[in-house]
Structure formats: structure tokens, C-alpha cells
Amino acid sequence: MRPDFGRRLERLDASRDRALSLLAPHDPAALNRAPAPGRWSALQVLHHVVESEAATLGYVRKKMQAGAGLPPAGIGSGLRRAAVQLGLALPLRFRAPAVAAVVPDVIEPAALRARWEEVRTGWRELVEAFPADIEGRLVFRHPFAGRMGLADTLAVLQAHLDHHIPQVRRALSSRTPQFKT
């Protein structure tokens, strides 16, 4: 495994742990309570993050099968990553892509944790076995930004999680119970 891939995974794991620690003092009802009509609960936000990571993992696994036939990443991959990171760092709202926009009404915290660990195990296995001959190839297509190499894909996953942690905090700081209609 390339050392930078390992560092990126460690940082992703630390951010995941930080996100999950926000849930600890709350009961499942509070975790599933939407802060306002049409807004996601804390668990729905994290479900979206987990399923985005899972879909990305599946896509990269599929693209890896093409091997050296994949186009080279080049500077464009880094520019697309930077654009996504900038967009996610700004205080803007984006509509989730259809594949990651559907979230259940109620989510069990333990099930979410288990699913996230399963997805992260998949990422660790992928990164450890990632062939050196495709490290600089375009293995992922971001729904808005386009194709990227693995390092840039991991950076986008980090930016995505970092973008949603404040949303989890806001959902949990809501004082008045609000119910979706």
C-alpha cells in the first residue's frame, strides 16, 4: 500500500470516529429526529455518507477490472478534486445525487456503525491490494466533477465526511422536536 493511501484512510477513520462520537450522548429517538421539516436527522446524514462511501467503493472495484486500460489521471484529476473540496468547504447546500439521496426514515445506530465498519474494511482491503500499475489511473467518476484517481477519490471522501459533520452537529443541537410530515 502506498503510504499516502494509508494516511488518507487513517484520517478518514479518525473523522468517522469523531462523527460517531457525536452520537454517543443521544438516544435513538433524538438521533432519528429531523431538525426541521424536509431536513435529515443525524443518522440520515451519516447513512448518506456511509452509502456514498459504499457506492464509491463498488465503482472503484468495478473500474479496477479494466487495469492498465484505464486513462491516466493527470493534473485534471487533482483539479476536479480541488473543485469538489472547495465546493464542500463553502457554506453551500447541494442536492445529493439520486443514488445517495434516498435515506430510511428510521435508522438503528448499531446497524449504521456496523455498516460503516463493513464499508471501511472494504476500503482497507481495496487500498492494500490496489495494483501499482493503476495507481495513477482514473478509477472513479464523481457525479458532478468527473473522473479521478484513487488518491483524489479518497480526498473527496474525506471532504464529503468533513462537510457533513457540522450537519450532524446541527441536527443534534436542535432543541425542539420536529417531525417529518
CORKASUL-V24651 format. One record per pair of residues at least 24 apart in sequence whose ideal C-beta (glycine too) atoms are under 10 Angstrom apart, sorted by sequence separation. I is the first residue (numbers start at 1). J is the second residue. If there is no record, write none. Layout:
BEGIN
[[I | J] [I | J]]
END
This chain:
BEGIN
[[22 | 46] [126 | 150] [19 | 45] [20 | 46] [19 | 46] [127 | 154] [16 | 46] [19 | 49] [123 | 154] [16 | 49] [15 | 49] [16 | 50] [123 | 157] [16 | 53] [59 | 99] [12 | 53] [55 | 97] [100 | 143] [52 | 96] [55 | 99] [56 | 100] [99 | 143] [51 | 96] [52 | 97] [55 | 100] [97 | 142] [98 | 143] [54 | 100] [97 | 143] [52 | 99] [53 | 100] [96 | 143] [97 | 144] [48 | 96] [51 | 99] [52 | 100] [51 | 100] [52 | 101] [50 | 100] [51 | 101] [94 | 144] [49 | 100] [51 | 102] [48 | 100] [51 | 103] [47 | 100] [48 | 101] [48 | 102] [47 | 102] [48 | 103] [40 | 96] [47 | 103] [46 | 103] [47 | 104] [50 | 107] [87 | 144] [45 | 103] [80 | 138] [84 | 142] [87 | 145] [44 | 103] [77 | 136] [83 | 142] [43 | 103] [44 | 104] [47 | 107] [77 | 137] [80 | 140] [84 | 144] [85 | 145] [100 | 160] [40 | 101] [43 | 104] [44 | 105] [46 | 107] [54 | 115] [58 | 119] [61 | 122] [73 | 134] [77 | 138] [80 | 141] [81 | 142] [83 | 144] [84 | 145] [41 | 103] [44 | 106] [50 | 112] [53 | 115] [54 | 116] [57 | 119] [60 | 122] [64 | 126] [72 | 134] [73 | 135] [74 | 136] [76 | 138] [77 | 139] [80 | 142] [83 | 145] [84 | 146] [40 | 103] [43 | 106] [44 | 107] [46 | 109] [49 | 112] [50 | 113] [53 | 116] [56 | 119] [57 | 120] [60 | 123] [68 | 131] [70 | 133] [73 | 136] [74 | 137] [77 | 140] [82 | 145] [83 | 146] [41 | 105] [43 | 107] [47 | 111] [51 | 115] [54 | 118] [55 | 119] [58 | 122] [61 | 125] [67 | 131] [70 | 134] [72 | 136] [73 | 137] [74 | 138] [80 | 144] [81 | 145] [84 | 148] [41 | 106] [42 | 107] [43 | 108] [47 | 112] [50 | 115] [51 | 116] [54 | 119] [57 | 122] [61 | 126] [64 | 129] [68 | 133] [69 | 134] [72 | 137] [73 | 138] [77 | 142] [80 | 145] [41 | 107] [43 | 109] [46 | 112] [50 | 116] [53 | 119] [54 | 120] [57 | 123] [60 | 126] [64 | 130] [67 | 133] [68 | 134] [70 | 136] [71 | 137] [72 | 138] [73 | 139] [79 | 145] [80 | 146] [42 | 109] [46 | 113] [49 | 116] [50 | 117] [52 | 119] [53 | 120] [56 | 123] [60 | 127] [64 | 131] [67 | 134] [70 | 137] [71 | 138] [73 | 140] [79 | 146] [80 | 147] [81 | 148] [85 | 152] [43 | 111] [44 | 112] [47 | 115] [50 | 118] [51 | 119] [54 | 122] [57 | 125] [66 | 134] [69 | 137] [70 | 138] [71 | 139] [77 | 145] [80 | 148] [81 | 149] [84 | 152] [88 | 156] [43 | 112] [46 | 115] [47 | 116] [50 | 119] [53 | 122] [54 | 123] [57 | 126] [68 | 137] [70 | 139] [76 | 145] [77 | 146] [79 | 148] [80 | 149] [84 | 153] [94 | 163] [42 | 112] [46 | 116] [49 | 119] [50 | 120] [53 | 123] [60 | 130] [64 | 134] [67 | 137] [76 | 146] [77 | 147] [78 | 148] [81 | 151] [82 | 152] [85 | 155] [88 | 158] [89 | 159] [34 | 105] [63 | 134] [66 | 137] [76 | 147] [77 | 148] [78 | 149] [81 | 152] [84 | 155] [85 | 156] [88 | 159] [92 | 163] [32 | 104] [66 | 138] [76 | 148] [77 | 149] [80 | 152] [81 | 153] [84 | 156] [87 | 159] [88 | 160] [32 | 105] [64 | 137] [66 | 139] [76 | 149] [77 | 150] [78 | 151] [79 | 152] [81 | 154] [82 | 155] [83 | 156] [85 | 158] [86 | 159] [88 | 161] [89 | 162] [90 | 163] [32 | 106] [63 | 137] [73 | 147] [77 | 151] [78 | 152] [81 | 155] [82 | 156] [85 | 159] [88 | 162] [89 | 163] [93 | 167] [31 | 106] [32 | 107] [63 | 138] [64 | 139] [73 | 148] [74 | 149] [77 | 152] [81 | 156] [84 | 159] [85 | 160] [88 | 163] [91 | 166] [105 | 180] [31 | 107] [32 | 108] [63 | 139] [71 | 147] [73 | 149] [76 | 152] [77 | 153] [80 | 156] [84 | 160] [87 | 163] [88 | 164] [29 | 106] [31 | 108] [32 | 109] [62 | 139] [63 | 140] [70 | 147] [72 | 149] [73 | 150] [78 | 155] [82 | 159] [85 | 162] [28 | 106] [31 | 109] [61 | 139] [63 | 141] [71 | 149] [73 | 151] [81 | 159] [85 | 163] [28 | 107] [60 | 139] [70 | 149] [73 | 152] [84 | 163] [28 | 108] [59 | 139] [60 | 140] [73 | 153] [28 | 109] [31 | 112] [59 | 140] [60 | 141] [27 | 109] [28 | 110] [59 | 141] [26 | 109] [56 | 139] [57 | 140] [59 | 142] [56 | 140] [63 | 147] [24 | 109] [56 | 141] [23 | 109] [56 | 142] [64 | 150] [63 | 150] [55 | 143] [60 | 148] [20 | 109] [23 | 112] [23 | 113] [60 | 150] [52 | 143] [20 | 112] [20 | 113] [60 | 153] [59 | 153] [60 | 154] [20 | 116] [57 | 153] [16 | 113] [19 | 116] [20 | 117] [56 | 153] [56 | 154] [16 | 116] [56 | 156] [57 | 157] [16 | 117] [56 | 157] [13 | 116] [16 | 119] [13 | 117] [16 | 120] [52 | 156] [53 | 157] [56 | 160] [52 | 157] [13 | 120] [53 | 160] [12 | 120] [49 | 157] [52 | 160] [53 | 161] [52 | 161] [13 | 123] [9 | 120] [12 | 123] [13 | 124] [49 | 160] [50 | 161] [12 | 124] [48 | 160] [49 | 161] [52 | 164] [9 | 123] [49 | 163] [8 | 123] [9 | 124] [46 | 161] [49 | 164] [48 | 164] [49 | 165] [9 | 126] [5 | 123] [6 | 124] [9 | 127] [45 | 163] [46 | 164] [49 | 167] [5 | 124] [8 | 127] [9 | 128] [45 | 164] [46 | 165] [48 | 167] [49 | 168] [45 | 165] [5 | 126] [6 | 127] [45 | 166] [46 | 167] [5 | 127] [6 | 128] [42 | 164] [45 | 167] [46 | 168] [1 | 124] [5 | 128] [44 | 167] [45 | 168] [40 | 164] [44 | 168] [45 | 169] [1 | 126] [2 | 127] [5 | 130] [42 | 167] [43 | 168] [45 | 170] [46 | 171] [1 | 127] [42 | 168] [45 | 171] [1 | 128] [40 | 167] [41 | 168] [42 | 169] [44 | 171] [45 | 172] [1 | 129] [2 | 130] [39 | 167] [40 | 168] [42 | 170] [43 | 171] [1 | 130] [42 | 171] [43 | 172] [2 | 132] [5 | 135] [41 | 171] [42 | 172] [4 | 135] [39 | 170] [40 | 171] [41 | 172] [42 | 173] [35 | 167] [39 | 171] [42 | 174] [2 | 135] [41 | 174] [36 | 170] [35 | 170] [36 | 171] [39 | 174] [35 | 171] [44 | 180] [31 | 168] [34 | 171] [35 | 172] [41 | 178] [33 | 171] [35 | 173] [36 | 174] [32 | 171] [33 | 172] [35 | 174] [39 | 178] [41 | 180] [31 | 171] [34 | 174] [35 | 175] [36 | 176] [38 | 178] [40 | 180] [30 | 171] [31 | 172] [33 | 174] [35 | 176] [37 | 178] [39 | 180] [8 | 150] [12 | 154] [15 | 157] [19 | 161] [30 | 172] [35 | 177] [36 | 178] [37 | 179] [38 | 180] [8 | 151] [11 | 154] [12 | 155] [15 | 158] [18 | 161] [19 | 162] [22 | 165] [33 | 176] [34 | 177] [35 | 178] [37 | 180] [38 | 181] [11 | 155] [14 | 158] [18 | 162] [30 | 174] [33 | 177] [34 | 178] [36 | 180] [37 | 181] [5 | 150] [8 | 153] [9 | 154] [12 | 157] [15 | 160] [16 | 161] [19 | 164] [23 | 168] [26 | 171] [33 | 178] [34 | 179] [4 | 150] [5 | 151] [8 | 154] [11 | 157] [12 | 158] [15 | 161] [19 | 165] [22 | 168] [26 | 172] [33 | 179] [34 | 180] [4 | 151] [7 | 154] [8 | 155] [11 | 158] [15 | 162] [18 | 165] [22 | 169] [25 | 172] [30 | 177] [33 | 180] [34 | 181] [2 | 150] [9 | 157] [12 | 160] [20 | 168] [29 | 177] [32 | 180] [2 | 151] [5 | 154] [8 | 157] [9 | 158] [12 | 161] [15 | 164] [16 | 165] [19 | 168] [22 | 171] [23 | 172] [4 | 154] [8 | 158] [11 | 161] [12 | 162] [15 | 165] [18 | 168] [19 | 169] [22 | 172] [4 | 155] [11 | 162] [22 | 173]]
END
